[in-house]
Amino acid sequence: MSGRPLRILAIADGRSIHTLRFARRLVERGHEVHVVSDRVGARDSVAEGIRFHDLRTLDLLTRVRGLRRRRFGTAIRNLAGTVGADVLHAHGTAPYAYWAAQSGVHPLVVTPWGRDVLVDALKEPGRTRSRLAFQAADWMVVNSAAIERAAIDAGADPDRISHIIWHTQLAGFGPGRADPSGLRSQLGFPPDSLVVMSLRNFQARTNIDVLVQAFDRVRREIPQARLVLAARGGAEREPVERLVAELGLGDLVRFHRVDPDDLPPLAASGDVVVTIASTDSSPSSLLEAMASGRPIVGGWCPSIDEWILPGEGAEMVECRDADAVAGAVAKLLRDPVLARAYGERNARVASERVAESGPALETVYRELGAGRMPPPMRMFDAVKAPAS
């Protein structure tokens, strides 16, 4: 790091692991990072050193329901002045970048996340909020070509974009972290179990219900199969729990909440990792599984074909097709040679393409602070989906 430590004010979902990882990496590089949000409360080890501010209690008016949203822009501007922020970085076009735009604080960096530009920006009020956020932005940081294209369609300036994998840090992940026997013992599975793993939270878009239905088919053909649903939480957990009970899967499935420090050995210890979300943008869980040398069953959605393709690290399926998911999982469980080849390819690609995000973000912040255009940073010209 060159130059003095920066003061960075991020407006984002303060409970999201992606926000926490982004902020923590900058803290570890010696910067002062503040996160202002209407969602705060994360206090695990990942949050250490990050300074949190509750947007709803910044002043008297933000405490008043019905009035607070009209005050958020002013409250963010005042907070930026109080902390002496060098840069405001807004994550998610609506609501956070939209609120940041109302603050008038510059330089302003905007990072779309996924659904905000892939889905919400296609209709009101998301369309207007995204457009206003991009109009106010001095620069944009994206983590996939799919997000870049959607953001440009929504009004972002194509000449003010950097490609940075800002949300994922792969240090500590790798095939060498695998402990298959330890994982099976910890979860109470037989030593010869074949473990199918999901690292996705329980959300409607992640289609965990489809994975459970597919696993029900797989276990009838492969009795050694077991399923691990590793997640920090999500609104769809209870419906998935009910589905597991209705299908009589009981001892064959584990709901496993894992702390960040325990994730690398977990990610490396399953036999197949499944990620079949309907919308995505270079998901951390996919990159972590790749870095861990795991074969993937992937669902077609934006950005996924930038990392895996049929025969290139993965078996690819439609996200809501339980039969297809079951067939792909069974294929990899039955063919360890193919699974190993996919895993080796994935570890190599992750190592080659995912770099430490801190230096790149620092460059963007310092150049904008000095009134200069950051240098172009592009990396998402890798692979294309085959024609259907």
C-alpha positions as CSV (number, residue, x, y, z in Angstrom):
1,M,0.0,0.0,0.0
2,S,1.3,3.4,-0.9
3,G,0.2,6.7,0.6
4,R,-1.7,7.4,3.8
5,P,-4.4,5.1,5.1
6,L,-7.8,5.9,3.6
7,R,-11.1,6.6,5.3
8,I,-13.8,4.6,3.4
9,L,-17.5,5.0,4.0
10,A,-19.5,2.1,2.6
11,I,-23.2,2.2,2.4
12,A,-24.4,-1.4,2.1
13,D,-26.2,-4.3,3.8
14,G,-24.3,-4.4,7.1
15,R,-25.4,-8.0,7.7
16,S,-24.2,-9.4,4.4
17,I,-21.1,-11.6,4.5
18,H,-20.1,-9.9,1.2
19,T,-20.1,-6.5,2.8
20,L,-18.1,-7.8,5.7
21,R,-15.5,-9.5,3.6
22,F,-15.1,-6.4,1.4
23,A,-14.7,-4.1,4.4
24,R,-12.5,-6.5,6.4
25,R,-9.9,-6.8,3.6
26,L,-9.5,-3.1,3.5
27,V,-9.2,-2.9,7.3
28,E,-6.5,-5.6,7.2
29,R,-4.6,-3.3,4.7
30,G,-4.6,-0.5,7.3
31,H,-7.6,1.5,6.1
32,E,-10.4,2.9,8.3
33,V,-13.6,1.5,7.1
34,H,-17.1,2.6,8.2
35,V,-20.3,0.8,7.1
36,V,-23.5,2.7,7.3
37,S,-26.7,0.7,6.8
38,D,-30.3,0.1,7.7
39,R,-29.3,-3.5,8.5
40,V,-26.6,-3.8,11.1
41,G,-25.8,-6.3,13.8
42,A,-23.1,-8.6,12.4
43,R,-20.5,-9.1,15.1
44,D,-18.6,-12.3,14.3
45,S,-14.9,-12.5,13.6
46,V,-15.3,-11.2,10.0
47,A,-16.6,-7.9,11.4
48,E,-13.6,-7.2,13.6
49,G,-12.2,-3.7,13.0
50,I,-15.1,-2.4,10.9
51,R,-17.0,0.6,12.3
52,F,-20.8,0.3,12.0
53,H,-23.4,3.1,11.9
54,D,-27.1,2.5,12.0
55,L,-28.7,4.7,9.3
56,R,-32.0,4.7,11.2
57,T,-30.4,6.4,14.2
58,L,-28.0,8.9,12.7
59,D,-30.1,11.9,13.6
60,L,-33.5,12.7,15.0
61,L,-35.4,12.6,11.7
62,T,-33.9,9.2,10.6
63,R,-35.4,7.8,13.8
64,V,-39.0,8.7,12.7
65,R,-40.8,6.0,10.7
66,G,-42.3,7.5,7.5
67,L,-39.9,10.4,7.4
68,R,-36.5,8.7,7.7
69,R,-36.1,7.7,4.0
70,R,-36.4,11.4,3.0
71,R,-33.6,12.2,5.4
72,F,-31.1,9.4,4.5
73,G,-29.2,11.4,1.9
74,T,-28.6,14.3,4.3
75,A,-27.7,11.9,7.1
76,I,-25.1,10.1,4.9
77,R,-23.6,13.4,3.8
78,N,-23.3,14.6,7.5
79,L,-21.7,11.2,8.5
80,A,-19.2,11.4,5.6
81,G,-18.2,14.8,6.9
82,T,-18.0,13.6,10.5
83,V,-15.7,10.7,9.8
84,G,-13.7,12.5,7.1
85,A,-14.4,10.1,4.4
86,D,-12.1,10.0,1.4
87,V,-14.6,8.0,-0.7
88,L,-18.2,6.8,-0.5
89,H,-18.7,3.2,-1.8
90,A,-22.3,2.2,-2.3
91,H,-23.1,-1.5,-2.7
92,G,-26.3,-2.4,-4.5
93,T,-28.1,0.2,-6.7
94,A,-31.3,0.1,-4.7
95,P,-31.6,1.1,-2.1
96,Y,-28.0,1.9,-1.1
97,A,-26.5,3.6,-4.2
98,Y,-29.8,5.4,-4.6
99,W,-29.5,6.8,-1.1
100,A,-25.8,7.6,-1.7
101,A,-26.7,9.5,-4.8
102,Q,-29.0,11.7,-2.7
103,S,-26.2,12.5,-0.3
104,G,-24.2,14.5,-2.9
105,V,-20.9,13.0,-1.6
106,H,-18.0,12.5,-4.0
107,P,-16.1,10.6,-5.1
108,L,-18.8,8.0,-5.2
109,V,-18.1,4.4,-6.3
110,V,-21.1,2.2,-7.1
111,T,-21.1,-1.6,-7.1
112,P,-24.2,-3.4,-8.4
113,W,-24.6,-6.8,-6.8
114,G,-26.9,-8.9,-9.0
115,R,-30.7,-8.9,-8.7
116,D,-30.6,-5.1,-8.4
117,V,-29.6,-4.7,-12.0
118,L,-30.4,-8.1,-13.5
119,V,-34.1,-8.0,-12.3
120,D,-35.1,-4.9,-10.4
121,A,-33.7,-2.4,-12.8
122,L,-36.0,-3.8,-15.5
123,K,-39.1,-2.2,-13.9
124,E,-40.1,0.6,-11.6
125,P,-39.1,1.8,-9.1
126,G,-35.8,-0.1,-9.6
127,R,-35.3,1.4,-13.1
128,T,-35.4,5.0,-11.9
129,R,-33.3,4.3,-8.8
130,S,-30.6,2.5,-10.7
131,R,-30.5,5.3,-13.3
132,L,-30.1,8.0,-10.7
133,A,-27.4,6.0,-8.9
134,F,-25.4,5.5,-12.0
135,Q,-25.8,9.2,-13.0
136,A,-24.3,10.2,-9.6
137,A,-21.5,7.7,-9.7
138,D,-17.9,8.7,-10.4
139,W,-16.9,5.1,-11.0
140,M,-18.3,1.6,-11.0
141,V,-16.9,-1.7,-9.7
142,V,-18.3,-4.9,-11.1
143,N,-17.5,-8.6,-10.4
144,S,-18.9,-10.1,-13.7
145,A,-19.4,-9.3,-17.3
146,A,-23.1,-10.1,-16.9
147,I,-23.4,-7.3,-14.2
148,E,-21.5,-4.9,-16.4
149,R,-23.8,-5.4,-19.4
150,A,-26.9,-5.1,-17.2
151,A,-25.6,-1.9,-15.5
152,I,-24.8,-0.3,-18.9
153,D,-28.3,-1.1,-20.1
154,A,-29.5,0.6,-16.9
155,G,-27.6,3.8,-17.5
156,A,-24.0,3.2,-16.3
157,D,-21.1,4.8,-18.2
158,P,-19.2,2.0,-20.0
159,D,-16.0,4.1,-19.8
160,R,-16.0,4.3,-15.9
161,I,-15.9,0.6,-14.9
162,S,-13.4,-1.6,-13.2
163,H,-13.6,-5.4,-13.0
164,I,-12.6,-6.4,-9.4
165,I,-13.6,-9.6,-7.5
166,W,-14.3,-7.4,-4.5
167,H,-16.5,-9.9,-2.5
168,T,-14.4,-13.0,-2.4
169,Q,-11.0,-13.8,-0.9
170,L,-9.6,-17.2,-1.6
171,A,-6.6,-17.2,0.7
172,G,-6.8,-20.3,2.8
173,F,-9.0,-22.2,0.3
174,G,-7.4,-25.1,-1.6
175,P,-7.5,-28.9,-2.2
176,G,-5.0,-29.3,0.6
177,R,-7.6,-28.3,3.2
178,A,-9.7,-31.3,2.5
179,D,-10.5,-33.6,5.5
180,P,-13.1,-36.0,4.1
181,S,-13.0,-38.5,7.0
182,G,-13.1,-35.7,9.6
183,L,-16.2,-34.1,7.9
184,R,-18.1,-37.4,7.8
185,S,-17.2,-38.1,11.4
186,Q,-18.2,-34.6,12.5
187,L,-21.6,-34.9,10.8
188,G,-22.3,-38.5,11.9
189,F,-22.1,-39.9,8.3
190,P,-20.7,-43.3,7.5
191,P,-17.0,-43.3,6.4
192,D,-17.9,-44.4,2.9
193,S,-20.5,-41.6,2.4
194,L,-20.5,-39.7,-0.9
195,V,-21.2,-36.1,0.1
196,V,-23.2,-33.7,-2.1
197,M,-22.7,-30.1,-0.8
198,S,-24.4,-26.8,-1.2
199,L,-22.7,-23.6,0.1
200,R,-25.7,-21.3,-0.7
201,N,-27.9,-19.5,1.7
202,F,-31.6,-20.4,1.9
203,Q,-33.2,-18.0,-0.5
204,A,-35.8,-18.4,-3.2
205,R,-33.3,-17.7,-5.9
206,T,-30.8,-20.4,-4.8
207,N,-33.3,-23.2,-5.4
208,I,-32.3,-25.3,-2.5
209,D,-35.7,-27.0,-2.7
210,V,-34.8,-28.3,-6.2
211,L,-31.5,-29.7,-4.9
212,V,-33.4,-31.5,-2.1
213,Q,-35.8,-33.0,-4.6
214,A,-32.9,-34.0,-6.8
215,F,-31.0,-35.6,-3.9
216,D,-34.1,-37.7,-3.1
217,R,-33.7,-39.2,-6.5
218,V,-30.0,-39.7,-6.2
219,R,-30.1,-41.4,-2.9
220,R,-32.4,-44.1,-4.3
221,E,-29.8,-44.9,-6.9
222,I,-26.7,-44.3,-4.8
223,P,-27.3,-45.4,-1.1
224,Q,-24.0,-43.9,0.0
225,A,-25.1,-40.4,-1.0
226,R,-25.5,-37.8,1.7
227,L,-26.4,-34.1,1.5
228,V,-24.9,-31.1,3.4
229,L,-26.7,-27.8,3.3
230,A,-24.1,-25.4,4.6
231,A,-25.4,-21.8,5.0
232,R,-25.4,-18.9,7.4
233,G,-29.2,-18.6,7.1
234,G,-32.0,-17.4,4.9
235,A,-35.7,-16.9,4.7
236,E,-36.3,-20.3,2.9
237,R,-34.7,-22.5,5.6
238,E,-38.0,-23.6,7.2
239,P,-39.7,-24.6,3.9
240,V,-36.6,-26.6,3.0
241,E,-36.6,-28.3,6.4
242,R,-40.3,-29.2,5.9
243,L,-39.5,-30.6,2.5
244,V,-36.6,-32.8,3.9
245,A,-39.0,-34.1,6.5
246,E,-41.8,-34.8,4.0
247,L,-39.4,-36.8,1.8
248,G,-38.2,-38.8,4.7
249,L,-34.6,-37.9,4.2
250,G,-33.9,-37.5,7.9
251,D,-30.4,-38.8,8.7
252,L,-29.3,-38.4,5.1
253,V,-29.3,-34.5,5.2
254,R,-27.4,-32.1,7.5
255,F,-28.2,-28.4,8.0
256,H,-24.8,-27.1,8.8
257,R,-24.1,-23.5,9.8
258,V,-20.4,-22.9,9.3
259,D,-18.3,-20.0,10.6
260,P,-16.0,-18.3,8.1
261,D,-12.8,-19.8,9.6
262,D,-14.2,-23.3,9.2
263,L,-15.3,-22.8,5.6
264,P,-12.1,-23.8,3.7
265,P,-11.9,-27.4,5.0
266,L,-15.7,-27.8,4.6
267,A,-15.6,-26.6,1.0
268,A,-12.8,-29.0,0.1
269,S,-14.2,-32.1,1.8
270,G,-17.3,-32.9,-0.2
271,D,-17.5,-35.0,-3.4
272,V,-19.7,-32.7,-5.5
273,V,-20.7,-29.0,-5.0
274,V,-24.1,-27.9,-6.4
275,T,-24.9,-24.2,-7.2
276,I,-28.1,-23.7,-9.1
277,A,-29.2,-20.1,-8.3
278,S,-31.5,-18.4,-10.7
279,T,-29.5,-15.1,-10.6
280,D,-25.9,-14.6,-9.7
281,S,-22.7,-12.6,-10.2
282,S,-19.5,-14.6,-9.8
283,P,-20.8,-16.1,-6.5
284,S,-18.3,-16.5,-3.7
285,S,-19.5,-20.1,-3.0
286,L,-18.7,-21.1,-6.6
287,L,-15.3,-19.5,-6.5
288,E,-14.5,-21.1,-3.1
289,A,-15.6,-24.5,-4.3
290,M,-13.5,-24.1,-7.5
291,A,-10.4,-23.0,-5.4
292,S,-11.0,-26.1,-3.2
293,G,-10.7,-28.3,-6.2
294,R,-14.3,-29.5,-6.3
295,P,-16.3,-30.6,-9.3
296,I,-19.5,-28.5,-9.8
297,V,-23.1,-29.1,-10.8
298,G,-24.0,-25.6,-12.0
299,G,-27.3,-24.0,-13.0
300,W,-27.4,-21.8,-16.1
301,C,-27.8,-18.1,-15.0
302,P,-26.0,-14.8,-15.7
303,S,-22.2,-14.8,-15.0
304,I,-21.9,-18.6,-14.4
305,D,-20.5,-19.2,-17.9
306,E,-17.7,-16.8,-17.1
307,W,-16.3,-19.5,-14.8
308,I,-17.6,-23.0,-15.7
309,L,-19.1,-24.7,-18.8
310,P,-20.2,-28.2,-19.7
311,G,-17.1,-30.4,-19.5
312,E,-15.1,-27.4,-18.3
313,G,-15.2,-28.0,-14.5
314,A,-18.9,-28.7,-14.4
315,E,-22.1,-30.5,-15.4
316,M,-24.5,-27.7,-16.4
317,V,-28.3,-27.9,-15.8
318,E,-31.4,-25.7,-15.8
319,C,-31.9,-24.3,-12.3
320,R,-35.4,-25.7,-11.7
321,D,-35.0,-29.1,-13.3
322,A,-34.7,-31.6,-10.5
323,D,-34.3,-34.5,-12.8
324,A,-31.4,-32.9,-14.6
325,V,-29.8,-31.9,-11.3
326,A,-30.1,-35.5,-10.1
327,G,-28.6,-36.9,-13.2
328,A,-25.6,-34.5,-13.1
329,V,-24.9,-35.3,-9.4
330,A,-25.2,-39.0,-10.0
331,K,-22.9,-38.8,-13.0
332,L,-20.1,-37.2,-10.9
333,L,-20.6,-39.4,-7.9
334,R,-20.2,-42.5,-10.2
335,D,-17.2,-41.2,-12.1
336,P,-14.4,-40.1,-9.7
337,V,-11.9,-39.8,-12.6
338,L,-14.1,-37.2,-14.3
339,A,-14.9,-35.5,-11.0
340,R,-11.1,-35.2,-10.2
341,A,-10.4,-33.7,-13.6
342,Y,-13.1,-31.1,-13.1
343,G,-11.8,-30.3,-9.7
344,E,-8.2,-29.9,-10.9
345,R,-9.4,-27.6,-13.7
346,N,-11.4,-25.5,-11.3
347,A,-8.6,-25.0,-8.8
348,R,-6.3,-23.9,-11.7
349,V,-8.8,-21.4,-13.1
350,A,-9.6,-19.9,-9.7
351,S,-5.9,-19.5,-8.9
352,E,-5.3,-17.8,-12.3
353,R,-8.3,-15.4,-12.3
354,V,-9.1,-14.4,-8.7
355,A,-6.7,-11.9,-7.3
356,E,-6.5,-10.0,-4.0
357,S,-9.0,-7.1,-4.2
358,G,-7.5,-4.7,-1.8
359,P,-4.8,-3.2,-4.1
360,A,-7.2,-2.7,-7.0
361,L,-9.8,-1.0,-4.8
362,E,-7.1,1.2,-3.3
363,T,-6.0,2.3,-6.8
364,V,-9.6,3.2,-7.7
365,Y,-10.1,5.2,-4.5
366,R,-6.8,7.1,-4.7
367,E,-7.1,8.0,-8.3
368,L,-10.6,9.3,-7.9
369,G,-9.5,11.2,-4.8
370,A,-6.8,12.9,-6.8
371,G,-9.3,13.9,-9.5
372,R,-7.9,11.4,-12.0
373,M,-9.6,8.5,-14.0
374,P,-8.5,5.1,-12.6
375,P,-6.7,2.9,-15.1
376,P,-8.9,0.4,-16.9
377,M,-9.1,-3.0,-15.1
378,R,-10.8,-5.7,-17.2
379,M,-10.8,-9.5,-16.8
380,F,-14.2,-10.9,-17.8
381,D,-13.5,-11.8,-21.4
382,A,-12.9,-15.5,-20.6
383,V,-15.5,-18.0,-21.7
384,K,-18.8,-17.9,-23.5
385,A,-21.8,-20.2,-23.2
386,P,-22.2,-22.5,-26.2
387,A,-24.9,-21.7,-28.7
388,S,-28.2,-23.5,-27.9
